[in-house]
Amino acid sequence: MQQHRLCLVHAPAGSGKTTLLAQWHAALDAAGVNTVWYSSSETDRDPLGFADGLLQAVAASARRSGASIAPQEQTDTLTRLVTLMARCAALSPLALFVDDYHLAEAGDGGETIHSILAARIPQLTIILASRNRPSIPIGRLRVSGEILEVPVDDLFFDEVETQAFFEASSGLSLTAEQSRQMHSYTEGWPAGVRLASLVLGRLPGAFSVTPPTGSHRAFAEYFLEEVILGLPERVYRFLTRTSILDALNASLCDAVTGDTDGTEILSFLEEAQLFVVALPGSQRWHKYHHLFQEFLQARLYAESGNDLAELHSRAARWFIDNGSPMDAVRHAFLARRPDWAAEMIESYCLFDYLSHGRFEVFSRWMQQLPRDAQEERPLLLFLQVWRSINMRRFLQAEQTLRTITALASDRDSGISVIARETGLDIEGRLHLMRALIGAYGGDLAAGLDHIAALEGRTLDRLAFGQVDLDSIHSYLALQTGSLELAEKLTFRAKGIYDETAVHWGGLHSRSIAAMCYIARGLMRDADIIATDALQIARSHFGEHSYMVALPSVLLGLVAFDRGDFDKAEELWLRAMPAEANTDVSGLCERMLVATVGLARVYDATGRCDEATNLLVRASRRAYETEDFRLEFQLAIERADRCFRLGNPAEGLREWERLSLHLPEAQRRFPPSIWQVWEAYQVLKLRVLMERGQQEVALKSLVDVVERALREGRLLSAVQVHRLLATVSDVDLSVPAMQPHPELGRLTDIYLDITRIVDAPSTANRCRSISPDASGWGLTSREEEVLELMRWGLSNKEIGVRLAINLNTVKSHTRSLFHKLGVKSRTQAVLLAIEN
C-alpha cells in the first residue's frame, strides 16, 4: 500500500468499508507502519473541525510511538497538521485512515485532504472510506499510478461469491436459481448477505415470499431471538437506550443510561461480537452496525416507559460538559426542546460560528427553530440580521430589525427580559446593524448617520457589541479619510477579536488596517498585515470564501504596485466570485478592487478586449444585484478608461450616462467619501478639458491633492499630482511632492495608457478596440431613457427626471425597443450593459 499516496474505498453503507479498513489497519500496524485512525462525524462538516480532529489524532499517534516531535510555531491548524504529518512520516512510513470521510467532505473538508496531498509528503499514504466518490482532484494521481481505488463493485458479492458465502458461513447449498434470487434481493450488499445467511441458517425459506430488506421481519426476528434473548436485562436496556447515539464511549453511555457500567458492557459487547465495532484509536469509541442500530431504535420507540426526550437531553448535557456544543444542539433538537437548543446556540455556539464561519450549520438550525424560540433570543435575531447583510439581503435584514424593535417595545417580552439580564443594548445594536447595512449596501451617508447616533455610547461586550461597533466605525472612518481614527479603532477591534479567537473579525480588522496603509503609501506595512490576514483566512475558511478574497485583493494591489502583474492577476482572479454566484458577500472592495485591478492589468499587458468584457460583465452583475456603489464606481472607471485609451467620444457618452445618476450618488456618498469623488473629479477634468473648460477642474484637483496630504493619504496625493503634471503647463501652486520609494505602478493609474505599457503598439491595439455604443442609432434622448431604465426608474420617474410627459417617454421606449430588437425593459438594459 505504501507505493500509493491515496487509497479510496467508496461504497454504500453496510458494504464492509470499515471492516476492510480495519483489516488494512491491523496488517500495517503489525508490519511496523505508523498508523493513525480517524472516524469522521457530523462535527467534521466544516474544514476547521476536520483539520483539528486529524491534528489531534496524528499528535496522539506520535506520542504513542514515542516520536520526539518538536514544538510548532505555525498558528493555523492546517499548516500545523501538514508539518506534523511530514515530521512523523520522516521517521517511519505513515498511514492515515479516515473512515466515513463523506461526513467531512460534505462540509468542504476535501480542502484539508487536498492540502495534505499537495504537500507530497514522502512515506505517507492516506486511506479514505466514503459512501460517495470523493470530489478531491485525483486525475494526476491516476496518471502517475499513485492512487488505489476500490470501487463499490469490488466490495459487493457477485452470484458465485454469494453462493460460496452461504455455503461457507451457514453450510447451505444454494441452487443457481436461489443464488441468483438472493443476489437480486441483496444486490450483493455484504451486510445484507451476511444477515440473510444467518436468518436462513435458522429459518430456511424465510425469504421465499418477500425479499430481505433492512426492515424485513426476519431480520428483526433474528436480532430478537438470536441476539437479544438471553442477554441480561441491564445489557438490553443499555443497547436500546444508547441506540440514539451515532458513536459511543463509556462516559457518554453512562450519562445517557444513568448507570456506571458503560465500560464493562461495551467490553462485553465487543467480545461477544454483538454488532458493535470498536473504532481504532486511543479514545475507545464504538459504533453499532447500522441495521442493528435501526432494530434497537425501533424497539426503543415501540416500548412504553422510554422517555426519549430525557435520553437526548442527557446526551446534550454530556456533550456540553465535554466541549462539543454542536452535538449538544443536535440532541437538544431531538429532545424536542427547541428553546433549549436556541439557548445553547446563543450561549455556546455564537463565537464558534463567528470564528469559523459555520454559516450553513447556523442556517439549518434557524430553519428548525420555531419562531417563538428565535424571537426570545436577541443575539440569534441579530445574528440573522448580520447574516442577511453579509449576503446582501438588505430588505430581509431590515425586516428582522423591525421585528426586534417591535418585540423590544414590550418590556415583558422574552427578548426584553434577556436583554436586561445580560446587559444587551438593543437600541445601540439597531443603530449598529443599520450602520453595517449602509457600509455593505453602499449608502455610506446612512451608515455615517447611524454611527453618529452612537457617538459617546459604549455597547456591551457580547457578540455584535462594542468590538463590532469599532470594526464598522473604522471602515466608515476610512471612507471619509479619517485614517488615524480608522487605524485606532481597527487595531482595538483586532486585539479583542484575536483574544476571543473570532477569526473573521481579526482578518477583517487586518484588512481595514491594510487599506489604511495602502492609502498612506506604506506598501511594505500593507503587505505584511494583508499576508497575515490571508494566512488566517486560509486556515479557517474555504479557499473561495469572501474571507480569503478580501486580503487577496489587497495583496493584488501590493503586487500591482511592484509591477508584478502576473501575481496581481492571480490574486484578483482568485478573489473574483463565480459568474453564476449572485450572492456576492462582503464589502464593496472585494469586487471593486479586483475588477478594476484586473482591467488595468489586462490593459497594461495588451489584453484590452478582456478588460472591456470584464468591466461589462461586472457592471451587469452590479446592476442585477442592485449594488449602486459598485455600479457607479465602475461607471466612473469605464468612462475614465475611455479617455486613457484615447477614445474621448465614448468617454463623453459614458459621462453623460453617469451624470444621470449623480443625484443618487450625492445622496448616498457625502463629499468626504474620497474613493468615489476623487475619481469623479479626475473624470470631470478630462471631460472639461475635452470641452476646453479645464480651469475650474484643475483647481478642484489641486484641492484634492491638498486634502489628501492633510489626511495623510499619500497615494491619492501622488496619483493626482502626477496627473496634474501631465495635463497642465501652467503654475497651479500644487504642493511640492518628494519621491516616495515605496510607491510604484499604482501612481500611474490616472495616466494615459502609453505611459504604463512597455510597447506603444500595445496601446494602439487597446485604442483600436475601444467600445462605441452608438451603433444602434439611438438618439441622445433615447440613450438617456435607456440609462434611466438601467437604474430602475419607472416611466413616470423618467418623465420627471427628463422633464418630458409620460406619452413621450413611452414613444422613446417603443423606438429604442425597435432599434435594439428587444421586447422588454430587462432585455434592453442587459443588452446595453453587454455592449
C-alpha positions in Angstrom: 0.0 0.0 0.0 2.9 2.4 0.7 3.6 2.8 -3.1 0.2 4.6 -3.3 -0.2 8.1 -1.9 -4.0 7.7 -1.7 -6.4 4.7 -1.4 -10.1 5.2 -1.9 -12.8 2.9 -0.8 -16.2 4.2 -1.8 -19.4 2.2 -1.4 -22.9 2.5 0.3 -23.5 1.8 4.0 -23.1 -1.8 5.0 -20.6 -2.7 2.3 -17.8 -3.6 4.5 -15.7 -0.4 4.2 -14.9 -0.1 7.9 -14.1 -3.8 8.1 -11.7 -3.6 5.1 -10.0 -0.5 6.6 -9.8 -2.2 10.0 -8.1 -5.2 8.4 -5.6 -3.0 6.5 -5.0 -1.0 9.7 -4.2 -4.2 11.6 -1.9 -5.5 8.9 0.1 -2.3 8.6 0.2 -1.9 12.3 1.6 -5.5 12.6 4.2 -4.7 9.9 5.5 -1.8 11.9 3.9 1.0 9.9 2.9 4.0 12.0 -0.9 4.2 11.7 -3.5 6.8 12.5 -7.2 6.1 12.6 -9.8 8.9 12.4 -13.6 8.4 12.2 -15.4 11.4 10.8 -18.6 12.6 12.3 -21.2 15.3 12.0 -18.9 17.8 13.7 -16.5 17.5 10.7 -18.8 19.2 8.3 -16.5 22.2 8.2 -12.9 22.3 7.2 -11.6 23.5 10.6 -13.3 20.8 12.7 -11.9 18.1 10.3 -8.4 19.5 10.3 -8.5 19.9 14.1 -9.6 16.3 14.6 -6.9 15.0 12.2 -4.3 17.1 14.0 -5.3 15.6 17.4 -5.3 12.0 16.0 -1.8 12.4 14.4 -0.4 14.0 17.6 -1.8 11.2 19.7 -0.3 8.6 17.4 3.1 10.4 17.5 3.0 10.4 21.3 2.1 6.7 21.5 5.0 5.8 19.2 7.4 7.7 21.3 8.4 10.1 18.5 10.0 13.3 19.5 8.0 16.0 17.8 9.5 19.5 18.1 7.1 22.3 19.0 5.5 24.0 16.0 5.3 27.8 15.6 2.5 27.8 13.0 -0.7 29.2 14.3 -3.1 27.9 11.6 -4.4 24.3 12.1 -3.9 23.1 8.5 -0.2 24.2 8.4 0.4 22.5 11.7 -1.2 19.3 10.6 0.8 19.1 7.4 4.0 19.9 9.2 3.4 17.3 11.9 2.5 14.6 9.4 5.7 15.4 7.4 7.8 15.0 10.6 6.1 11.7 11.6 6.4 10.3 8.1 10.1 11.3 8.0 10.7 8.9 11.0 8.8 5.9 9.6 6.1 5.2 7.0 2.8 6.7 8.0 -0.7 5.6 7.0 -3.7 7.8 7.8 -7.1 6.0 7.8 -10.2 8.2 7.6 -13.5 6.3 8.0 -16.8 7.9 7.0 -15.0 10.5 5.0 -18.2 11.6 3.3 -19.3 13.4 6.5 -16.2 15.6 6.4 -16.3 16.2 2.7 -19.9 17.4 2.9 -18.6 20.4 4.8 -15.8 21.2 2.3 -13.3 19.1 4.3 -11.9 18.0 0.9 -9.7 21.1 1.1 -7.9 19.6 4.0 -7.1 16.3 2.2 -6.2 18.2 -0.9 -3.7 20.3 1.0 -2.1 17.3 2.6 -1.8 15.6 -0.8 -0.5 18.8 -2.4 2.4 18.8 0.2 3.6 15.5 -1.4 4.9 14.1 1.9 7.2 11.1 1.4 6.2 7.8 3.1 2.6 9.0 3.6 -0.4 7.1 2.5 -4.0 8.3 3.0 -6.8 5.7 3.1 -10.3 7.1 2.8 -13.6 5.2 3.2 -16.6 7.1 1.9 -20.2 6.4 0.9 -19.7 8.7 -2.1 -16.9 9.1 -4.6 -14.8 11.9 -3.1 -14.7 15.1 -5.1 -11.0 15.9 -4.4 -8.9 16.2 -7.6 -7.3 12.9 -8.3 -6.6 13.0 -12.0 -2.8 13.5 -11.7 -2.6 10.7 -9.1 -4.3 8.3 -11.5 -1.9 9.3 -14.3 1.1 8.7 -12.1 -0.2 5.5 -10.6 -0.2 6.9 -7.1 -3.8 6.1 -6.3 -5.5 2.8 -5.4 -9.3 2.8 -5.9 -11.6 0.2 -4.5 -15.0 0.8 -6.2 -18.3 -0.5 -4.9 -18.3 -3.3 -7.4 -15.2 -4.8 -5.8 -16.8 -4.9 -2.4 -20.2 -6.3 -3.4 -20.7 -10.0 -4.0 -21.5 -11.5 -7.4 -23.8 -14.5 -7.7 -20.9 -17.0 -7.4 -19.5 -15.3 -4.4 -23.0 -15.1 -2.8 -23.4 -18.9 -3.3 -19.9 -19.6 -1.9 -20.5 -17.3 1.1 -23.7 -19.1 2.1 -22.1 -22.5 1.9 -19.1 -21.4 3.9 -20.9 -19.4 6.6 -24.0 -21.5 7.2 -23.5 -24.8 5.3 -26.4 -24.0 3.0 -26.1 -25.1 -0.6 -28.0 -22.7 -2.9 -29.0 -23.7 -6.3 -28.0 -21.5 -9.2 -31.5 -20.0 -9.2 -31.6 -19.5 -5.4 -28.2 -17.8 -5.6 -29.5 -15.5 -8.4 -32.5 -14.6 -6.4 -30.5 -14.0 -3.2 -28.1 -11.8 -5.1 -31.0 -9.9 -6.6 -32.6 -9.5 -3.2 -29.4 -8.2 -1.5 -27.8 -6.7 -4.6 -24.6 -8.2 -3.4 -24.6 -6.0 -0.3 -22.3 -7.7 2.2 -24.2 -6.8 5.3 -27.5 -8.0 3.8 -25.9 -11.2 2.5 -24.4 -11.9 6.0 -27.7 -11.3 7.8 -29.6 -13.3 5.2 -27.3 -16.3 5.7 -27.7 -16.1 9.4 -31.5 -15.9 9.1 -31.7 -18.7 6.5 -29.5 -20.9 8.7 -32.1 -20.7 11.4 -35.3 -20.3 9.3 -35.0 -22.0 5.9 -37.3 -20.4 3.4 -37.7 -17.2 5.4 -37.3 -15.1 2.3 -39.3 -17.2 -0.1 -42.1 -14.7 -0.3 -40.6 -11.2 0.3 -37.0 -10.0 -0.2 -34.7 -9.3 2.7 -34.7 -5.5 3.2 -33.3 -3.6 6.2 -36.8 -3.5 7.8 -37.6 -7.2 7.0 -39.4 -9.0 9.8 -36.9 -11.9 9.5 -34.1 -9.6 10.4 -36.0 -8.3 13.4 -36.8 -11.8 14.5 -33.1 -12.8 14.1 -31.9 -9.9 16.2 -34.6 -10.6 18.8 -34.2 -14.4 19.0 -30.5 -14.9 18.3 -29.0 -11.7 19.8 -31.4 -10.1 22.3 -33.0 -13.2 24.0 -30.7 -14.4 26.7 -29.0 -11.1 27.3 -29.2 -9.7 30.8 -31.9 -7.1 31.2 -29.3 -4.4 32.0 -27.4 -5.1 28.8 -30.7 -4.9 26.7 -31.6 -1.6 28.4 -28.1 -0.4 27.6 -28.4 -1.4 24.0 -31.8 0.3 23.4 -31.0 3.5 25.3 -27.6 4.0 23.7 -29.0 3.4 20.2 -29.8 7.1 19.9 -26.0 7.8 19.7 -24.0 7.8 16.5 -20.9 6.9 18.4 -20.4 5.6 21.9 -17.8 5.7 24.6 -18.2 4.6 28.2 -18.6 8.0 29.8 -21.3 9.1 27.2 -23.2 5.9 27.6 -23.2 6.2 31.4 -24.6 9.7 31.1 -27.4 8.6 28.8 -28.3 5.4 30.7 -27.8 6.9 34.2 -25.7 3.8 35.2 -22.0 3.4 35.7 -21.3 0.1 33.8 -20.6 1.5 30.3 -17.0 0.3 30.2 -18.0 -3.2 31.3 -20.9 -3.6 28.9 -19.0 -2.2 25.9 -16.2 -4.7 26.5 -18.8 -7.5 26.8 -20.5 -6.4 23.5 -17.2 -6.2 21.7 -16.0 -9.7 22.9 -19.4 -11.2 22.1 -19.3 -9.6 18.6 -22.8 -8.3 19.0 -22.9 -6.0 16.0 -20.7 -3.4 17.7 -17.4 -2.2 16.2 -14.6 -0.8 18.2 -13.1 2.1 16.3 -9.3 2.2 16.1 -7.7 4.8 18.3 -6.9 5.6 21.9 -10.3 7.1 22.9 -12.2 3.8 22.8 -15.1 4.9 20.7 -17.6 2.3 19.3 -20.5 2.3 16.9 -23.3 -0.2 16.2 -23.8 -1.8 12.9 -26.4 0.4 11.3 -29.0 -2.4 10.8 -28.7 -3.4 14.4 -28.9 0.2 15.5 -32.1 0.6 13.4 -33.6 -2.5 15.1 -32.7 -1.2 18.5 -34.2 2.2 17.8 -37.4 0.5 16.6 -37.6 -1.4 19.9 -36.9 1.7 21.9 -39.6 3.7 20.2 -42.1 0.9 20.5 -41.7 0.1 24.2 -43.6 2.2 26.6 -41.9 3.8 29.5 -38.9 5.1 27.5 -38.5 8.9 27.8 -36.7 9.6 24.5 -36.6 13.3 25.3 -34.8 12.6 28.5 -32.3 10.4 26.8 -31.4 13.0 24.3 -31.3 15.7 27.0 -28.8 13.6 28.9 -26.7 13.2 25.8 -26.9 17.0 25.2 -25.7 17.8 28.7 -22.8 15.4 28.3 -21.7 17.0 25.1 -21.9 20.5 26.6 -19.8 19.3 29.6 -17.3 17.7 27.2 -16.8 20.7 24.9 -19.0 19.5 22.0 -21.7 22.1 21.7 -22.6 21.3 18.1 -23.5 17.7 19.1 -25.3 19.1 22.1 -27.5 21.3 20.0 -28.4 18.4 17.7 -29.6 16.3 20.7 -31.5 19.2 22.1 -33.5 19.4 18.9 -34.0 15.6 19.0 -35.2 16.1 22.6 -37.9 18.4 21.2 -36.6 21.2 23.2 -36.1 24.0 20.7 -36.0 26.6 23.4 -33.0 24.9 25.0 -31.4 24.4 21.6 -31.8 28.2 21.0 -30.3 28.9 24.4 -27.3 26.6 23.7 -26.7 28.2 20.3 -26.7 31.6 21.8 -24.6 30.6 24.8 -22.1 28.2 23.3 -22.0 28.4 19.6 -22.1 32.1 18.5 -18.4 32.7 18.9 -17.7 29.4 17.3 -19.9 30.4 14.4 -18.3 33.9 14.2 -14.8 32.5 14.5 -15.1 29.7 11.9 -17.9 30.9 9.6 -20.1 27.8 10.1 -22.9 29.6 8.1 -24.7 26.6 6.7 -24.9 24.9 10.1 -26.5 28.0 11.6 -28.9 28.3 8.7 -30.1 24.7 9.3 -30.6 25.4 13.0 -32.6 28.6 12.3 -34.9 26.6 10.0 -35.5 24.1 12.8 -36.2 26.6 15.4 -39.9 27.7 15.8 -40.5 31.4 15.5 -41.2 31.9 19.2 -37.9 30.3 20.2 -36.0 32.5 17.8 -37.8 35.7 18.9 -36.9 35.1 22.6 -33.1 35.2 21.9 -31.9 38.7 20.9 -28.4 37.6 19.8 -29.9 35.0 17.5 -32.0 37.6 15.8 -29.1 40.0 15.5 -27.0 37.1 14.0 -29.8 36.6 11.4 -29.5 40.3 10.6 -25.7 40.1 10.3 -26.0 37.0 8.0 -28.6 38.7 5.8 -26.4 41.8 5.5 -23.4 39.7 4.6 -25.4 38.0 1.8 -26.6 41.5 0.6 -30.2 40.7 1.5 -30.8 44.1 3.0 -34.6 44.1 2.9 -34.6 40.9 4.8 -32.2 42.3 7.3 -34.4 45.4 7.8 -37.5 43.3 8.3 -35.7 41.4 11.1 -34.6 44.7 12.6 -38.2 45.9 12.6 -39.2 42.6 14.3 -36.6 43.2 17.0 -37.9 46.8 17.5 -41.5 45.6 18.0 -40.5 42.8 20.4 -38.3 45.1 22.4 -41.0 47.7 22.8 -42.8 45.2 25.2 -40.8 45.2 28.5 -42.3 41.8 29.4 -41.3 40.0 26.2 -38.7 37.3 26.3 -36.2 39.4 24.3 -36.6 42.3 26.7 -36.1 40.2 29.7 -33.0 38.5 28.4 -31.6 41.9 27.3 -32.0 43.2 30.8 -30.4 40.1 32.3 -27.4 40.1 30.0 -27.0 43.9 29.7 -27.6 43.8 26.0 -28.1 47.2 24.4 -30.8 46.6 21.8 -31.2 50.2 20.8 -27.5 50.6 20.2 -27.4 47.4 18.3 -30.2 48.5 16.0 -28.1 51.6 15.1 -25.0 49.3 14.7 -26.7 46.9 12.3 -28.2 49.8 10.2 -24.7 51.3 10.0 -23.5 47.9 8.7 -26.3 47.9 6.1 -25.1 51.4 5.0 -21.5 50.2 4.8 -22.3 47.0 2.9 -25.2 48.4 0.9 -23.3 51.4 -0.4 -25.4 54.0 1.4 -22.5 55.5 3.2 -24.4 58.6 4.3 -26.9 56.5 6.2 -24.1 54.4 7.7 -22.4 57.5 9.0 -25.7 58.8 10.4 -26.2 55.7 12.5 -22.5 55.8 13.7 -23.1 59.4 14.7 -26.1 58.3 16.7 -23.8 56.0 18.7 -21.2 58.7 19.4 -20.2 58.6 23.1 -22.1 55.4 23.6 -20.3 52.2 24.8 -22.0 49.0 23.7 -21.8 45.7 25.7 -19.0 43.1 25.2 -21.3 40.4 23.9 -21.3 39.2 20.3 -22.1 42.1 17.9 -21.3 44.6 20.7 -18.6 47.2 21.2 -16.0 45.3 19.2 -18.2 45.2 16.1 -19.0 48.9 16.6 -15.3 49.6 16.5 -14.9 47.5 13.4 -17.7 49.1 11.4 -16.8 52.6 12.6 -13.2 52.0 11.4 -14.3 51.1 7.9 -16.6 54.2 7.6 -13.8 56.4 9.1 -11.5 55.0 6.3 -14.1 56.0 3.7 -14.2 59.6 5.0 -10.4 59.9 5.1 -10.1 59.8 8.9 -7.2 57.4 8.7 -5.9 57.9 12.3 -9.3 57.2 13.7 -9.8 54.2 11.4 -6.4 52.7 12.5 -7.1 53.3 16.2 -10.5 51.6 16.0 -9.5 48.7 13.8 -6.4 47.8 15.9 -8.5 48.0 19.1 -11.1 45.6 17.5 -8.3 43.4 16.2 -7.0 42.9 19.8 -10.4 41.7 21.0 -11.1 39.5 18.0 -7.7 37.8 18.4 -8.2 37.4 22.1 -11.5 35.7 21.6 -10.4 33.7 18.5 -13.1 35.3 16.3 -11.1 34.8 13.1 -13.3 36.5 10.6 -13.2 39.7 12.8 -9.5 39.5 13.2 -8.8 39.2 9.4 -11.4 41.9 8.7 -9.6 44.3 11.1 -6.3 43.4 9.5 -7.7 44.1 6.0 -9.0 47.5 7.1 -5.6 48.3 8.5 -4.0 47.2 5.2 -6.4 49.6 3.3 -5.2 52.4 5.6 -1.6 51.6 4.9 -2.2 51.5 1.2 -3.9 54.9 1.3 -0.8 56.2 3.2 1.5 54.7 0.7 3.0 52.3 3.2 3.1 49.3 0.9 5.5 47.2 2.9 3.3 47.5 6.0 0.2 46.7 3.9 2.0 43.7 2.5 2.8 42.3 6.0 -0.6 42.7 7.6 -2.6 41.6 4.5 -0.4 38.5 4.2 -1.1 37.8 7.9 -4.9 38.2 7.2 -4.7 35.8 4.2 -2.9 33.1 6.3 -5.7 33.3 8.9 -8.4 33.2 6.2 -6.9 30.1 4.5 -6.6 28.3 7.9 -10.2 28.8 8.9 -12.3 29.4 5.8 -12.9 28.0 2.3 -10.5 29.0 -0.5 -13.3 30.7 -2.4 -14.8 32.5 0.5 -15.1 36.2 1.0 -12.7 35.9 3.9 -10.0 34.7 1.6 -11.0 37.1 -1.2 -10.7 40.4 0.8 -7.0 40.1 1.8 -6.2 38.7 -1.7 -7.5 41.8 -3.4 -5.3 44.0 -1.2 -2.2 41.9 -1.8 -3.1 42.2 -5.5 -2.7 46.0 -5.1 0.7 45.5 -3.5 1.8 43.2 -6.3 0.5 45.6 -9.0 2.4 48.5 -7.3 5.6 46.4 -7.6 4.9 45.8 -11.3 4.3 42.1 -10.7 1.3 41.9 -13.0 1.2 38.1 -13.0 1.0 37.9 -9.2 -1.7 40.6 -9.1 -3.7 38.9 -11.8 -3.5 35.6 -9.9 -4.7 37.1 -6.6 -7.5 39.1 -8.2 -8.8 36.2 -10.2 -8.8 34.1 -7.1 -10.9 36.8 -5.3 -13.5 37.1 -8.1 -16.7 35.1 -7.4 -18.0 32.6 -9.9 -20.1 34.1 -12.7 -23.2 32.1 -11.6 -22.9 33.3 -8.0 -25.3 36.1 -7.4 -24.9 36.2 -3.6 -21.5 38.1 -3.5 -21.0 38.7 0.1 -18.8 41.3 1.9 -17.6 44.8 1.4 -17.6 46.5 -2.0 -13.8 46.4 -2.2 -13.9 42.7 -2.8 -15.4 43.2 -6.2 -14.4 46.8 -7.0 -10.6 46.4 -6.4 -10.5 43.0 -8.1 -12.5 44.1 -11.2 -10.8 47.5 -11.7 -7.4 45.9 -10.9 -7.8 43.1 -13.4 -9.0 45.5 -16.1 -5.8 47.6 -15.6 -3.6 44.5 -15.7 -5.2 43.5 -19.0 -4.8 47.0 -20.4 -1.1 47.1 -19.3 -0.4 43.8 -20.9 -2.2 44.4 -24.2 -5.4 42.4 -23.5 -7.8 45.3 -23.7 -10.6 43.3 -25.2 -10.5 41.2 -22.0 -10.6 44.3 -19.9 -13.6 45.6 -21.8 -15.5 42.3 -21.4 -14.6 42.1 -17.7 -15.9 45.6 -17.0 -19.1 44.9 -18.9 -19.8 41.7 -17.0 -19.1 43.3 -13.7 -21.3 46.2 -14.5 -24.1 43.8 -15.4 -23.7 41.9 -12.2 -23.8 45.2 -10.2 -27.0 46.2 -12.0 -28.6 42.8 -11.5 -27.7 42.7 -7.8 -28.7 46.4 -7.3 -25.2 47.3 -6.0 -25.3 51.0 -6.6 -21.9 51.9 -5.3 -20.2 49.2 -7.4 -22.1 50.2 -10.5 -21.4 53.9 -10.0 -17.7 53.4 -9.4 -17.4 51.0 -12.3 -19.2 53.6 -14.5 -16.5 56.2 -13.5 -13.8 53.7 -14.3 -15.3 52.8 -17.7 -15.5 56.5 -18.7 -12.1 57.4 -17.4 -10.6 54.4 -19.2 -12.1 55.6 -22.5 -10.1 58.8 -22.1 -6.9 57.0 -21.1 -7.2 54.8 -24.1 -7.6 57.8 -26.4 -11.3 57.4 -27.2 -12.8 60.7 -25.8 -16.0 60.4 -27.8 -17.0 57.3 -26.0 -15.7 58.8 -22.8 -18.1 61.7 -23.2 -21.0 59.3 -23.8 -20.2 57.4 -20.7 -20.0 60.7 -18.8 -23.5 61.7 -20.0 -24.9 58.4 -18.8 -23.1 58.7 -15.5 -24.5 62.2 -14.9 -28.0 60.9 -14.8 -27.2 59.1 -11.6 -25.3 61.9 -9.9 -28.2 63.0 -7.7 -28.5 59.4 -6.2 -24.7 59.3 -5.8 -24.7 62.6 -4.0 -27.4 61.4 -1.7 -25.5 58.2 -0.8 -22.0 59.5 -0.8 -21.1 62.6 1.2 -18.3 64.8 -0.1 -15.9 63.2 2.4 -16.1 59.8 0.6 -12.8 60.4 -1.2 -12.6 57.0 -3.0 -15.8 57.9 -5.0 -15.4 61.7 -5.5 -11.6 61.9 -6.3 -12.0 59.5 -9.2 -15.1 61.5 -10.2 -13.1 64.8 -10.1 -10.4 63.3 -12.3 -13.0 62.2 -14.8 -14.7 65.6 -14.7 -11.3 67.2 -15.5 -11.0 65.0 -18.6 -14.5 66.0 -19.8 -13.9 69.7 -19.3 -10.5 69.5 -21.0 -12.2 67.9 -23.9 -14.6 70.8 -24.0 -11.9 73.4 -23.4 -13.1 74.3 -19.9 -10.4 72.8 -17.7 -9.5 75.7 -15.4 -12.1 75.1 -12.7 -11.5 71.3 -12.8 -7.7 71.8 -12.5 -8.2 73.9 -9.3 -10.5 71.3 -7.9 -7.8 68.7 -8.4 -5.3 70.9 -6.6 -7.8 70.9 -3.7 -7.8 67.1 -3.9 -4.1 66.9 -3.5 -4.1 69.3 -0.6 -6.9 67.5 1.2 -5.2 64.1 0.6 -1.9 65.4 2.1 -3.8 66.8 5.2 -5.4 63.4 5.8 -2.2 61.5 5.3 -3.4 59.8 2.1 -0.1 60.0 0.2 -1.1 57.6 -2.6 -4.0 59.7 -3.7 -1.9 62.9 -3.5 0.8 61.4 -5.6 -1.6 59.9 -8.2 -3.5 63.2 -8.7 -0.2 65.3 -8.6 1.3 63.1 -11.4 -1.8 63.6 -13.5 -1.8 67.4 -13.0 1.9 67.4 -14.1 1.0 65.8 -17.4 -2.2 67.7 -18.3 -1.3 71.3 -17.3 1.7 73.5 -18.2 0.6 76.4 -16.0 1.6 77.1 -12.4 -1.3 75.8 -10.3 0.5 76.2 -7.0 0.5 72.5 -6.5 2.2 71.4 -3.3 5.7 70.1 -3.8 5.9 66.3 -3.8 9.0 64.4 -2.8 10.0 61.0 -4.3 8.4 58.1 -2.4 10.4 54.8 -2.8 7.6 52.6 -1.5 5.2 53.7 -4.3 5.4 52.2 -7.8 2.9 51.5 -10.5 -0.2 52.5 -8.6 0.8 56.1 -9.0 0.3 55.7 -12.8 -3.4 54.7 -12.8 -4.7 58.0 -14.0 -2.1 58.4 -16.7 -2.5 57.7 -20.4 -2.1 54.0 -21.3 1.1 54.8 -23.3 2.8 55.7 -20.0 2.0 52.4 -18.4 2.5 49.7 -21.1 6.0 48.9 -22.3 5.3 49.0 -26.1 3.4 51.7 -28.0 1.9 49.0 -30.2 0.1 47.6 -27.2 -1.6 51.0 -26.6 -2.5 51.3 -30.2 -4.2 47.8 -30.1 -6.1 48.9 -27.0 -7.3 52.1 -28.7 -8.5 50.2 -31.8 -10.9 48.1 -29.8 -12.4 50.8 -27.6 -16.1 50.3 -27.5 -18.5 52.5 -29.3 -22.1 52.2 -28.2 -23.6 54.4 -30.9 -24.0 51.6 -33.4 -27.7 51.1 -32.6 -28.6 54.6 -34.0 -30.2 55.7 -30.7 -30.8 59.4 -30.3 -29.3 61.2 -27.3 -32.7 61.3 -25.7 -33.3 57.6 -26.2 -29.9 56.9 -24.7 -30.9 58.9 -21.6 -34.2 56.9 -21.3 -32.3 53.7 -21.6 -29.8 54.7 -19.0 -32.6 55.6 -16.6 -34.1 52.3 -17.2 -30.8 50.7 -16.1 -31.3 52.4 -12.7 -34.8 51.0 -12.3 -36.8 54.2 -12.8 -40.4 53.9 -13.9 -41.7 55.6 -17.0 -43.3 58.3 -14.8 -40.0 58.8 -12.9 -38.1 59.0 -16.2 -40.5 61.7 -17.4 -40.0 63.8 -14.2 -36.2 63.4 -14.4 -36.0 64.4 -18.1 -38.9 67.0 -17.9 -41.0 65.3 -20.6 -44.5 63.9 -20.4 -45.4 60.2 -20.0 -46.5 59.7 -23.6 -43.2 61.0 -24.8 -41.4 58.6 -22.6 -43.4 55.7 -24.0 -42.7 56.8 -27.5 -38.9 56.9 -26.9 -39.2 53.4 -25.2 -41.0 51.9 -28.2 -38.5 53.4 -30.5 -35.4 52.2 -28.7 -37.0 48.7 -28.2 -37.4 48.6 -32.0 -33.8 49.7 -32.7 -32.4 47.2 -30.1 -34.6 44.4 -31.3 -35.9 43.6 -27.8 -39.4 43.3 -26.3 -38.8 44.2 -22.6 -37.0 46.6 -20.3 -34.9 43.9 -18.9 -33.7 42.7 -22.3 -32.9 46.3 -23.3 -30.9 47.0 -20.2 -28.9 43.8 -20.3 -28.1 44.4 -24.0 -27.0 47.9 -23.2 -24.7 46.7 -20.4 -23.2 43.9 -22.6 -22.4 46.4 -25.4 
